[in-house]
């Protein structure tokens, strides 16, 4: 599988959507809390982790 930018973004959004659906489906917290606080936090954390991972991979590949 070739990890291009669209593929990577689609996988990140899909994973966050799956986590959001699971939290809403289980009913462990209010839906408004999940949608307004948890989902954006998952997206930001995923994007930061992805960026750090890409930079680390570039560093490892160049050495």
PyMOL commands that set and color helices and strands:
alter all, ss='L'
color gray80, all
select helices_A, chain A and resi 5-26+31-62
alter helices_A, ss='H'
color red, helices_A
deselect
rebuild
show_as cartoon
